[in-house]
Amino acid sequence: MQDKSFDYIIAGGGMAGLSLGFYLNESSLKSKKILIIDRDEKTSNDHTWCFWENGKSDFEEIIFRCWDKFWFHGTQDFSELLDFDEYQYKMIRAIDFYEFVKSKLEQNSNFKFLQADISSVENKTVKTDKGEFTANEYIFDSFSRKEYDNPKYHNLWQHFLGWVIETEDAVFDSDEMTLFDFRIEQMDECRFIYILPFSENKALIEFTIFSDNLIEREEYEENLRIYVSKNLQIENYTVQETEFGIIPMSDEPHTQTKDSKIIRIGTSGGFVKPSTGYSFKSTQRKLKKLVEDLEKRQEPKLKHRNWKLYLDSVLLNVMQDKKHSIDDVFTCLFKKNKASRVLKFLNEDTSLTEDFSVMKTVPLKPFTIAAFHTIFKKIR
Ligand SMILES: Cc1cc2nc3c(=O)[nH]c(=O)nc-3n(C[C@H](O)[C@H](O)[C@H](O)COP(=O)(O)OP(=O)(O)OC[C@H]3O[C@@H](n4cnc5c(N)ncnc54)[C@H](O)[C@@H]3O)c2cc1C
């Protein structure tokens, strides 16, 4: 690349980096010179992004599927088909997202793409294996990752393996997804199955664990095999695609760098909700606000809401110290509240009063102890 100097450099062109490019291109800042660097070409369908929202998405054109109802199979014999109510659960295939955003940005000659390995980001400069590039205004870092190993905090992982299977017979109801099926061996962790049915004979089935240690690939596969054959009673199927993921569930602060011209976004910026691992929707919300700040020539501020973070920490504390089984915690939440209220709470859209009314429905003793332990842990 001839050009070495840009207004903005987006280091890491995955979900957050490309979303930022998308919002910049929709704004008055589209005349800025912007470079997006990623080591990958982004030509494979490496993620399935889901989120729930009320109304239209900024990516409505590429919504692959959406659902109005979901199954929840929990403890206490609670198995119900629940309504998303005012929300819709939406799914975007990563490949559609990459192509959609890139095709928009490629129409603007101010955007440049570079496939390169980034080695460092400092002093207005991004160093890569294809040379060094300077940002006159901001560098947005979405590629760097923390270790998540500070014992002062709760550091767990959401890890999963998903199979897109095609069956010979029509076995799925494509209107009903499964958000949680906890009717599997918990192994003293939090384990569940998540199903996105695309048609009567095609679905993504994901085996997910919330824990502080990972397992061997064969163990995920074995759990999927058992679930498909025993729980779903499907014998004749082929696995067409797989999706593996490890997402941090951590309340360790994602501090911004001392350099105010380097802004961390996406997972690097702590956009992943610690208690759920979801980040697609909040990333869009945060980056839209960031672009608005830039348009007003204000220093972009990425505020984390301390109260919501504290609630996440309390759940992580219950999880990490095994104070109560998490399948039962989620069952209490979905049994005692309207599903849409829980989803609003998990999206961090609830008021303080609503937060307390939701928190009243979880097992009180372990959560009260966890609430204190979380404070002591932070003070120490
Ligand atoms: C398989 C999977 C499924 C998920 N599903 C959901 C979901 O359904 N809903 C939801 O809300 N969240 C989901 N998440 C969580 C989260 O939304 C995603 O992880 C999301 O991709 C995070 O966006 P990001 O931009 O922070 O990271 P990424 O999308 O991973 O982007 C980081 C980019 O940096 C690049 N990069 C890394 N290192 C370098 C380097 N040294 N040099 C150059 N480039 C580099 C990578 O190639 C990548 O493109 C999922 C996560 C995974 C892993």
The ligand as an SDF file (V2000), in Angstrom:
LIG
                    3D

 53 58  0  0  0  0  0  0  0  0999 V2000
  -18.2790  -18.3770   17.1100 C   0  0  0  0  0  0  0  0  0  0  0  0
  -18.8240  -17.1810   17.8470 C   0  0  0  0  0  0  0  0  0  0  0  0
  -20.1920  -16.9250   17.8180 C   0  0  0  0  0  0  0  0  0  0  0  0
  -20.6910  -15.7970   18.4850 C   0  0  0  0  0  0  0  0  0  0  0  0
  -22.0390  -15.5690   18.4580 N   0  0  0  0  0  0  0  0  0  0  0  0
  -22.5230  -14.4670   19.0440 C   0  0  0  0  0  0  0  0  0  0  0  0
  -23.9080  -14.1720   18.9590 C   0  0  0  0  0  0  0  0  0  0  0  0
  -24.7080  -14.9560   18.4640 O   0  0  0  0  0  0  0  0  0  0  0  0
  -24.3400  -12.9950   19.4830 N   0  0  0  0  0  0  0  0  0  0  0  0
  -23.4950  -12.1070   20.0680 C   0  0  0  0  0  0  0  0  0  0  0  0
  -23.9410  -11.0370   20.4940 O   0  0  0  0  0  0  0  0  0  0  0  0
  -22.1870  -12.3740   20.1940 N   0  0  0  0  0  0  0  0  0  0  0  0
  -21.6870  -13.5300   19.6990 C   0  0  0  0  0  0  0  0  0  0  0  0
  -20.3470  -13.7910   19.7960 N   0  0  0  0  0  0  0  0  0  0  0  0
  -19.4980  -12.8650   20.5940 C   0  0  0  0  0  0  0  0  0  0  0  0
  -19.0400  -11.6490   19.7800 C   0  0  0  0  0  0  0  0  0  0  0  0
  -20.1460  -10.9850   19.2320 O   0  0  0  0  0  0  0  0  0  0  0  0
  -18.0850  -12.0170   18.6740 C   0  0  0  0  0  0  0  0  0  0  0  0
  -16.9380  -12.6090   19.2290 O   0  0  0  0  0  0  0  0  0  0  0  0
  -17.6560  -10.8230   17.8040 C   0  0  0  0  0  0  0  0  0  0  0  0
  -17.0370  -11.3150   16.6610 O   0  0  0  0  0  0  0  0  0  0  0  0
  -16.7470   -9.8620   18.5400 C   0  0  0  0  0  0  0  0  0  0  0  0
  -16.3820   -8.8270   17.6670 O   0  0  0  0  0  0  0  0  0  0  0  0
  -14.9190   -8.2030   17.6780 P   0  0  0  0  0  0  0  0  0  0  0  0
  -14.8450   -7.2710   16.5530 O   0  0  0  0  0  0  0  0  0  0  0  0
  -14.5800   -7.7850   19.0330 O   0  0  0  0  0  0  0  0  0  0  0  0
  -13.9790   -9.4700   17.3690 O   0  0  0  0  0  0  0  0  0  0  0  0
  -13.7450  -10.1680   15.9800 P   0  0  0  0  0  0  0  0  0  0  0  0
  -15.0240  -10.2160   15.2010 O   0  0  0  0  0  0  0  0  0  0  0  0
  -13.0920  -11.4670   16.2940 O   0  0  0  0  0  0  0  0  0  0  0  0
  -12.7440   -9.2030   15.2300 O   0  0  0  0  0  0  0  0  0  0  0  0
  -11.3850   -9.0900   15.5650 C   0  0  0  0  0  0  0  0  0  0  0  0
  -10.6150   -9.0710   14.2520 C   0  0  0  0  0  0  0  0  0  0  0  0
   -9.2470   -8.8390   14.5230 O   0  0  0  0  0  0  0  0  0  0  0  0
   -8.5010   -9.6060   13.6010 C   0  0  0  0  0  0  0  0  0  0  0  0
   -7.1740   -9.8130   14.1870 N   0  0  0  0  0  0  0  0  0  0  0  0
   -6.8630  -10.4300   15.3410 C   0  0  0  0  0  0  0  0  0  0  0  0
   -5.5410  -10.3700   15.5670 N   0  0  0  0  0  0  0  0  0  0  0  0
   -4.9940   -9.7030   14.5170 C   0  0  0  0  0  0  0  0  0  0  0  0
   -3.6690   -9.3120   14.1530 C   0  0  0  0  0  0  0  0  0  0  0  0
   -2.6080   -9.5820   14.9490 N   0  0  0  0  0  0  0  0  0  0  0  0
   -3.4820   -8.6660   12.9990 N   0  0  0  0  0  0  0  0  0  0  0  0
   -4.5380   -8.3630   12.1880 C   0  0  0  0  0  0  0  0  0  0  0  0
   -5.8060   -8.6980   12.4750 N   0  0  0  0  0  0  0  0  0  0  0  0
   -6.0430   -9.3510   13.6240 C   0  0  0  0  0  0  0  0  0  0  0  0
   -9.2810  -10.8980   13.4250 C   0  0  0  0  0  0  0  0  0  0  0  0
   -8.9810  -11.5120   12.1920 O   0  0  0  0  0  0  0  0  0  0  0  0
  -10.7130  -10.3910   13.4990 C   0  0  0  0  0  0  0  0  0  0  0  0
  -11.2570  -10.1610   12.2220 O   0  0  0  0  0  0  0  0  0  0  0  0
  -19.8280  -14.9210   19.1810 C   0  0  0  0  0  0  0  0  0  0  0  0
  -18.4580  -15.2230   19.2180 C   0  0  0  0  0  0  0  0  0  0  0  0
  -17.9640  -16.3340   18.5840 C   0  0  0  0  0  0  0  0  0  0  0  0
  -16.4900  -16.6300   18.6810 C   0  0  0  0  0  0  0  0  0  0  0  0
  1  2  1  0
  2  3  1  0
  2 52  2  0
  3  4  2  0
  4  5  1  0
  4 50  1  0
  5  6  2  0
  6  7  1  0
  6 13  1  0
  7  8  2  0
  7  9  1  0
  9 10  1  0
 10 11  2  0
 10 12  1  0
 12 13  2  0
 13 14  1  0
 14 15  1  0
 14 50  1  0
 15 16  1  0
 16 17  1  0
 16 18  1  0
 18 19  1  0
 18 20  1  0
 20 21  1  0
 20 22  1  0
 22 23  1  0
 23 24  1  0
 24 25  2  0
 24 26  1  0
 24 27  1  0
 27 28  1  0
 28 29  2  0
 28 30  1  0
 28 31  1  0
 31 32  1  0
 32 33  1  0
 33 34  1  0
 33 48  1  0
 34 35  1  0
 35 36  1  0
 35 46  1  0
 36 37  1  0
 36 45  1  0
 37 38  2  0
 38 39  1  0
 39 40  1  0
 39 45  2  0
 40 41  1  0
 40 42  2  0
 42 43  1  0
 43 44  2  0
 44 45  1  0
 46 47  1  0
 46 48  1  0
 48 49  1  0
 50 51  2  0
 51 52  1  0
 52 53  1  0
M  END
$$$$
